[in-house]
């Protein structure tokens, strides 16, 4: 594509074709030639009118002059009634090219001498009448003796005016044709490149840049427009190349995004599986800790029961020996009865304590190792959870109290609630009293006015720094990194409260004044699509 290339005079696209009568050339010629034609027509009409007026005036003046010239001789001839002289007088008038008629009439209107048609009248006929009079000798009285009538035709003047108008029209037509031809040549030199540039602009608008442009080596405005069109084509081509590069880049970015999205989805799935595995691991770890603590706790009542049972067996053997030796006395029978009663009460108390511990552990273990939904009483479940947690932290010196009124029935997931409460209580045992004297952990609960359940875990320990509060539920955030802290306990707690139990959790703490975790739960948890058991609360 060279800057001096000429564009072929091809037709514009059908959608942008301009009708011939609506083109710039035709409109410009019409704009100039129509007023010129109107001016020529007005000039011709004016010329005809002025020529007619001048011819009529000249004919009337000539008729008046001829009549005045004939009037003097006609009066004398009429006075002497010389018909031959009258004829001789008017005969030269008949040779006038505009002559129609002439007559000398006596006082009674009778023609003395006449030539032509005196009855001729109408447009274009000029009639002149002169009264002939005679002054009587010696009397000084003027007497009317006749009239002279003269009629001339204006046809020749009209023909002359028409000929002059034709000449004016012909001259105007020649001038107009010359002007139109000159304008056509001038405008053609403008409109042709403009039309070609219009076609080129239409092609550029259709994103076609492989076209020849109407570039001429001209130094006028058309040349500068053509140069600007070349620049526009270059810019359009560069823009199209840029758009094409951007399109390829966007396609590459989309492929990369799709690949990264697939990788992120795979990583998210892996992370979710890892999170579920961590939750299960933490559940089992907590359950394992409870097993160890519960085994130690149950060992006390079972050991006591074994000691009492052994002692009781010895007493029974001794009593049987007394009975067999026939040495049984009332005092011995009384001592044996007291020993047997005391041993029985001790056995019942220790075994009952062991049964309670085993029952609580069994219910908590079943809830935490399953995801079953069932009905339960909030106070019973929280009491069982605290009972199973206490043996693990009995040696910490801290106290734990539960203050939840009975009768708050819930239809929810006791396993998730137990893990949440266990995480919060265990977190308080580990972190709240680190470096400070042992205190009290309180678990309180109740109903709000709107029917929602409020469960709080409150400690009077060292509190949480304000800088750590916004991140306390973030995964892997811990202040005991390297000392057994994983940073997942409170994150799992948050996830269980918001996703499984359908509630919300918040924390309020000030350094040195303890920490309060507040759970607001619906008494009926949202469905999770898992198994469901309808059980009587407290069973």
Buried (B, 14 or more C-beta within 10 A) or exposed (E): EEEEEEBEEEEBEEEBEEEEEEBBBBEBBEEBBEEBBEEBEEBBEEBBEEBBEEBBEEBBEBBBEBBEEBBEBBBBBBBEEBEEBBBEBBEEBEEBEBBBBBBBBBEEEEBBBBBBEBEEEEEBBBBBEBEBBBEEEEEEEEEEBBBBBBBBBBBBBBEBBBEBBEEBBEEBEEEBEEBBEEBBEEBEBBBBBBBBBBBBBBBBEEEEBEBBBBBBEBEEEBBEBBBEBBEBBEEBBEEBEEEEEEEEEEEEEEEEEEEEEEEEEEEEEEEEEEBEEBBEEBBEEBBEBBBEBBEEBBEBBBEBBEEBBEBBEEBBEBBEEBEEEEEBEEEBEEBBEEBBEBBEEBBEBBBEBBEBBEEBBEBBBEBBEBEBBBBBBBBBBBBBBBBBBBBBBEEBEBEBEBEBEEEBBBBBBBBBBBBBBBBBBBBBBBBBBEEEEBBBBBBBBEBEEEEBBBBBBBBBBBBBEEEEBEEBBEBEBBEEEEEEBBBBBBBBBBBBBEEBBBBEBEBBBEEEEBBBBBBBBBBBBEEBEEEEEEEEBEE
